[in-house]
Amino acid sequence: MSIPKRRIAYFYDEDIGNYYYTHSHPMKPVRVRMTHSLVLGYKLHEHMDVFHPRRASPEEMMRFHTPGYIKFLQTATPSNTNPKSEDAVHYNIGFDCPVFDNIFEFCQISAGGSISAAQRLNYNLADVAINWAGGLHHARRDQASGFCYIADCVLGIMELLKYHPRVMYIDIDIHHGDGVEEAFYNTDRVLTVSFHKYGKEFFPESGHISDVGINSGKYYAVNVPLRDGMTDEAYHYLFKPIIRNLIHFYQPGAIFLQCGADSLVGDLLGYFNLSTYGHGECVKFVQSFGIPLLVAGGGGYIKQSVARCWTYETSLIVNQDIPDELPENDYLEYFQPSYKLHLHPDKKKNLNSEEFLHNIYVHVMENVRHLAAAPSVQMTELPPRAAMSRPIKVHEETSNFCKRLFMKFQTEDDIQEQKEQEEAQRMDDEEYAEKMSHEPNPNIPVKEPLPEM
């Protein structure tokens, strides 16, 4: 009996490399374009459906973010924004999160990719969906934070929640996934799991092991705080049994995996010692459960390392062996002197002793024991496929946003949305094709490298 071929959807917007935070800023969006160039060089696009995602609308962003914050991002430019102004201070715009040219378009690409990827999974058109431009996990409802402006992870998870009673979020960035955890801190419909460095003066200084959620979300936030020098072996010692047990108890309908590459050896802002093999093994392990999987990017501040890592993980997802020797690509000169794919650990000291790791594991497992096995959540009827590209209705602001949004069903908005979906279902084939995501296009153009990186 043959094993069914996995259906992989890959989302990429060629404009992602055009955006530029500032000369001295460590975040370089061109790293996604470099990843795509390697993906093409290794011919990995031949083993998946490549899509140009539609860009998220302001209304879609306002499903989570406040209208005032979205309006600010829409109108902000370097010339009209004073970092010391009341609005800039309120929205946390400054050195870490500067205003740059076309900032809102950048946000639309990141968010649109994660929403489109979630929709592809929801309609059972893919088993795994990839958006390397996403994974920006620090953004808050009305604030930028940690180089992140729009919470694409939250928006993607909210999309998945339309079809799945439970969604699991896994974060392997070196920084705590605080924005995502905060968004779902009081609901049991999303289980957040973050493996990160924790300590004083290390951003965002959150994610203590005792932070487990509140109200109905108590014990549905899992934090695994780690120390400098984490090796592949030490990381997997915790990652695999914790994830295995959480999946067993929680039984998620879908998983959002944030693959921040700043946990790799040598990162400018990270202090772990993971190889590309070790980082990729986490992706491979999560995929092995056969649960609908959305894979996104995240941190990573040596652009060559990021491109290597995400290219390798793309190869794992499509189940293709690729050589260590890098293929010809538009950015080959940036990979000298080795011109190799893989990164290997250095001699950094591992401050995570066996005793420390064991204590972390025991503590986390004690928290896991409190999880109610597969919490039951009533689901609304599956909307028609045509709703994929329809604007998402904006929810009014509320002081208890998460609880209202995730714990109540069949509101007036739901009824109105259902009527709209029934109308959309009557669209003819031509209109439907226009509304849907673009047809697979493995030959998405890769623009010339920017002169300054």
C-alpha positions in Angstrom: 0.0 0.0 0.0 1.5 3.3 -1.1 1.7 6.3 1.3 -0.4 9.2 0.0 1.8 12.1 -1.2 1.7 15.1 1.1 0.1 18.2 -0.4 2.3 21.2 0.3 1.2 24.8 -0.3 4.0 27.4 -0.3 3.2 31.1 -0.2 5.6 33.7 -1.5 5.3 37.4 -2.5 8.3 38.5 -4.5 8.0 42.1 -3.1 9.0 40.9 0.4 12.6 41.7 -0.2 11.9 45.3 -1.1 11.2 46.5 2.4 14.0 47.9 4.5 13.7 48.7 8.2 16.9 50.8 8.5 20.6 50.4 7.6 21.6 49.4 11.2 18.5 47.4 12.0 19.0 43.6 12.4 15.7 42.6 10.7 16.3 42.1 7.0 13.2 41.1 5.1 15.4 40.2 2.1 16.2 37.0 4.0 12.8 35.6 2.7 13.8 36.4 -0.9 17.1 34.7 -0.3 15.3 31.6 1.0 13.1 31.5 -2.0 16.1 31.8 -4.3 17.6 28.7 -2.7 14.3 26.9 -2.8 14.2 27.5 -6.6 17.9 26.5 -6.9 17.3 23.2 -5.2 14.1 22.8 -7.4 12.0 22.2 -4.3 9.2 24.2 -5.9 8.6 21.2 -8.2 7.3 19.3 -5.2 4.8 21.8 -3.9 2.1 24.2 -5.1 3.5 27.7 -5.1 1.0 30.6 -4.5 1.2 34.3 -4.6 -0.9 35.2 -1.5 -3.4 37.9 -1.6 -2.5 40.8 0.8 -4.4 41.1 4.0 -7.0 43.9 4.0 -7.3 46.4 6.9 -10.6 44.7 7.8 -9.0 41.3 8.1 -6.3 42.8 10.4 -8.9 44.5 12.5 -10.3 41.1 13.4 -7.6 41.3 16.1 -5.9 44.7 15.9 -7.6 48.0 16.9 -8.9 50.3 14.1 -6.8 53.1 15.4 -3.6 51.1 15.2 -4.3 49.9 11.7 -5.1 53.4 10.5 -1.8 54.6 12.0 0.2 51.9 10.1 -1.7 52.7 6.9 -0.8 56.4 7.0 2.6 56.3 8.7 5.7 57.3 6.6 9.3 58.1 7.7 8.6 61.8 6.8 5.3 62.3 8.7 6.1 60.2 11.8 7.9 61.6 14.8 9.0 58.8 17.1 8.3 61.1 20.1 4.8 61.9 19.1 1.9 60.8 21.2 0.7 58.2 18.6 4.1 56.8 18.0 4.7 56.4 21.7 1.3 54.8 22.2 1.8 52.3 19.4 5.4 51.6 20.5 7.0 52.9 17.3 10.7 53.7 17.7 14.1 52.2 17.3 13.1 48.5 17.5 10.0 49.1 15.4 10.7 52.0 13.1 8.4 53.4 10.5 9.9 52.6 7.0 8.7 53.1 3.5 5.6 51.1 2.6 5.4 49.6 6.1 1.7 48.7 5.7 2.4 46.8 2.5 5.0 44.8 4.4 2.4 44.0 7.0 -0.2 43.0 4.4 2.2 40.5 2.9 3.1 38.9 6.2 -0.5 38.7 7.4 -1.9 37.7 4.1 0.4 34.8 3.7 -0.5 33.3 7.1 -4.3 33.9 6.5 -4.0 32.4 3.0 -2.1 29.4 4.4 -4.7 28.8 7.1 -7.5 28.9 4.5 -5.7 26.4 2.3 -5.6 24.0 5.3 -9.2 24.7 6.3 -10.5 23.7 2.9 -8.4 20.5 2.9 -6.5 21.7 -0.1 -3.1 21.1 1.6 -1.6 19.0 4.4 1.1 21.6 5.1 1.2 25.3 4.2 4.3 27.4 4.4 4.7 31.2 4.9 8.3 32.1 5.6 7.3 35.8 5.6 5.1 35.2 8.7 5.8 34.2 12.3 6.1 37.7 13.7 5.0 36.7 17.1 5.6 39.8 19.3 2.9 42.2 17.9 0.2 43.2 20.3 -3.4 44.2 19.5 -2.6 47.9 19.5 1.2 48.0 19.6 4.3 47.0 17.6 6.9 45.0 19.5 10.1 43.2 18.9 10.4 44.1 15.2 6.8 42.9 14.7 3.9 45.1 13.7 1.0 42.8 12.7 0.2 39.6 14.5 0.1 37.3 11.5 0.3 34.2 13.8 -2.8 35.3 15.7 -4.7 36.1 12.5 -3.7 32.7 11.0 -4.8 30.9 14.2 -8.1 32.8 14.2 -8.7 31.6 10.7 -7.9 28.0 11.7 -10.3 28.3 14.6 -13.2 28.8 12.1 -12.9 25.0 11.3 -11.0 23.4 14.2 -12.2 23.3 17.8 -8.6 23.3 19.0 -5.4 24.8 17.5 -1.9 24.3 18.9 0.8 26.9 18.5 4.4 25.8 18.8 7.2 28.4 18.9 10.9 27.5 18.5 12.2 31.1 18.2 14.8 31.9 20.8 12.5 34.7 22.1 9.3 34.0 24.0 6.2 34.1 21.8 4.6 36.6 24.0 2.2 38.3 21.6 0.6 35.0 20.6 0.4 33.8 24.2 -1.2 37.0 25.3 -3.8 36.9 22.6 -5.1 33.5 23.7 -4.2 33.5 27.4 -7.7 33.1 28.7 -9.1 30.5 26.2 -8.7 26.7 26.0 -9.3 26.8 22.2 -5.6 27.5 21.6 -2.7 25.8 23.3 0.5 27.9 23.1 3.9 26.2 23.6 7.1 28.3 23.6 10.7 27.0 23.9 12.8 30.1 24.5 15.7 31.7 26.3 14.5 33.2 29.6 16.4 35.7 31.7 16.7 39.2 32.9 17.4 41.8 30.2 16.7 39.2 27.5 13.7 40.3 25.4 10.8 40.1 26.1 11.6 39.0 29.7 8.5 36.9 29.8 7.6 33.2 29.5 8.4 31.9 33.0 7.5 28.3 33.5 4.8 29.3 36.0 3.0 31.4 33.4 0.2 29.0 32.4 -2.8 31.0 31.4 -5.9 32.3 33.3 -9.6 31.5 33.6 -10.6 28.9 31.0 -7.2 29.2 29.5 -5.4 28.0 32.7 -2.7 25.4 31.8 -3.2 26.1 28.1 -0.1 28.2 28.0 3.1 26.1 28.2 6.4 27.8 28.7 9.8 26.1 28.5 12.4 28.6 29.6 16.0 27.7 28.6 19.5 29.0 29.1 22.4 29.8 26.8 24.2 27.2 24.7 21.3 24.8 24.0 22.5 22.0 21.9 20.5 19.8 19.5 20.5 16.9 21.9 19.4 19.0 24.9 16.7 20.7 22.9 15.2 17.5 21.6 15.4 16.0 25.1 12.6 18.5 26.1 11.0 19.2 22.8 10.0 15.8 21.6 8.4 14.3 24.8 6.7 17.6 25.7 5.2 18.0 22.2 4.2 14.4 22.0 2.4 14.5 25.3 0.7 17.8 24.6 -0.6 16.5 21.2 -1.8 13.3 22.9 -3.8 15.2 25.6 -4.9 18.2 23.6 -5.7 16.5 20.2 -5.4 19.7 18.1 -7.2 19.9 14.8 -4.4 22.0 13.4 -0.9 23.2 14.4 0.8 26.6 13.8 4.5 26.1 13.9 6.7 29.3 14.3 10.2 28.5 13.1 12.3 31.5 14.3 15.8 30.9 13.1 17.5 33.0 15.8 17.8 29.9 17.9 20.5 28.7 15.5 24.2 28.8 16.3 25.9 32.2 15.8 22.8 34.3 15.6 23.3 38.0 16.2 20.6 38.2 18.9 20.5 34.6 20.0 22.7 32.5 22.3 21.7 28.9 21.5 23.9 26.4 19.7 21.4 24.6 17.4 22.5 23.3 14.1 20.3 23.4 11.0 19.8 19.7 11.5 18.7 20.2 15.0 16.3 23.0 14.2 14.9 21.1 11.3 14.4 18.0 13.3 11.7 19.9 15.3 9.8 20.7 12.1 10.1 17.0 10.9 8.9 15.8 14.3 5.8 18.0 14.4 5.0 17.1 10.8 5.2 13.4 11.6 1.9 13.5 13.5 0.0 14.1 10.3 -2.0 17.0 11.7 -2.8 20.0 9.3 0.3 22.2 9.7 1.0 25.8 9.1 4.7 26.6 9.1 5.9 30.2 9.4 9.1 32.0 9.8 10.0 34.4 12.7 13.3 35.7 14.1 16.7 35.2 12.6 19.3 38.0 12.2 22.0 36.5 10.0 20.2 36.5 6.7 22.4 33.7 5.2 21.7 31.4 8.2 18.0 32.1 8.0 17.9 31.2 4.3 19.9 28.0 4.9 17.6 27.0 7.7 14.3 27.6 6.1 15.4 26.1 2.8 16.5 22.9 4.6 13.2 22.8 6.4 11.3 23.3 3.2 13.2 20.2 1.9 12.1 18.2 4.9 8.5 19.2 4.5 8.5 18.1 0.8 10.5 15.0 1.7 13.4 15.7 -0.6 17.0 15.0 0.1 19.2 17.9 -1.0 23.0 18.2 -1.1 25.0 20.3 1.3 26.6 22.1 -1.7 24.6 25.2 -2.5 23.1 25.4 -6.0 23.5 28.4 -8.2 21.2 31.2 -7.0 20.9 35.0 -7.1 22.6 35.4 -3.7 25.3 32.8 -4.0 28.1 35.3 -3.2 26.5 36.0 0.2 27.1 32.4 1.3 30.9 32.4 1.0 33.3 31.1 2.0 31.7 27.7 2.6 28.9 27.8 0.0 27.4 25.0 2.1 23.8 24.6 3.3 24.3 23.4 6.8 25.4 25.1 10.0 27.2 23.1 12.7 27.5 23.8 16.5 30.4 25.7 17.8 32.2 25.2 21.1 29.9 27.4 23.1 29.3 26.1 26.7 25.9 24.6 27.3 24.5 26.2 30.5 21.5 23.7 30.5 22.7 21.0 32.8 21.1 17.5 32.9 19.6 18.4 36.3 18.2 21.7 35.0 16.6 20.0 31.9 15.1 17.2 34.0 13.6 19.7 36.5 12.1 21.7 33.6 10.7 18.6 32.1 9.1 17.4 35.4 7.6 20.9 36.0 6.1 21.1 32.5 4.7 17.6 32.7 3.0 18.5 36.0 1.3 21.3 34.3 0.3 19.1 31.4 -1.5 16.7 33.8 -3.9 19.5 34.5 -5.1 19.6 30.9 -8.6 18.3 30.4 -8.3 15.7 27.7 -9.5 17.2 24.4 -11.8 20.0 25.6 -15.1 19.9 23.8 -16.0 23.0 21.8 -19.2 23.3 19.7 -18.4 24.1 16.1 -20.3 26.1 13.6 -21.1 24.7 10.2 -18.3 24.6 7.7 -18.6 27.7 5.4 -18.5 27.2 1.6 -15.2 27.3 -0.2 -16.1 30.6 -1.9 -15.7 32.3 1.5 -12.0 31.9 1.3 -11.4 35.3 -0.4 -14.3 37.2 1.1 -13.5 40.1 3.5 -13.7 39.0 7.1 -16.3 40.9 9.2 -14.9 43.3 11.7 -15.8 42.6 15.3 -16.5 45.6 17.6 -14.1 46.4 20.3 -14.6 44.8 23.7 -12.8 44.8 27.0 -12.9 41.0 27.0 -11.9 40.5 23.4 -10.6 36.9 23.5 -13.4 35.5 25.7 -16.1 36.9 23.5 -14.5 36.0 20.2 -13.5 32.4 21.1 -16.1 31.3 23.7 -19.4 32.4 22.1 -20.9 31.2 18.9 -23.8 32.0 16.5 -23.7 35.8 17.2 -25.4 38.2 14.8 -22.1 38.5 13.0 -22.0 34.7 12.5 -25.6 34.7 11.1 -24.8 37.6 8.7 -21.6 35.9 7.7 -23.5 32.7 7.0 -25.9 34.6 4.7 -23.0 36.1 2.9 -21.4 32.7 2.5 -24.6 31.2 1.1 -24.7 34.1 -1.4 -21.1 33.6 -2.3 -21.7 29.9 -3.0 -23.9 30.8 -5.9 -21.1 32.6 -7.7 -20.4 31.1 -11.1 -17.1 29.4 -11.9 -15.5 32.4 -13.4 -16.3 34.7 -10.4 -15.2 31.9 -8.0 -11.8 31.6 -9.8 -11.3 35.3 -9.4 -12.1 35.2 -5.7 -9.8 32.2 -4.9 -6.1 32.4 -4.4 -4.0 32.4 -7.6 -3.4 29.1 -9.4 -0.1 27.3 -8.5 2.8 29.1 -10.2 6.2 27.4 -9.7 7.9 30.2 -11.6 7.3 33.1 -9.4 10.0 35.7 -10.5 12.8 36.5 -8.2 13.9 40.1 -8.4 17.5 41.2 -8.5 19.3 41.5 -5.2 19.1 44.9 -3.5 22.4 46.8 -3.7 22.4 47.3 0.1 21.7 44.5 2.5 
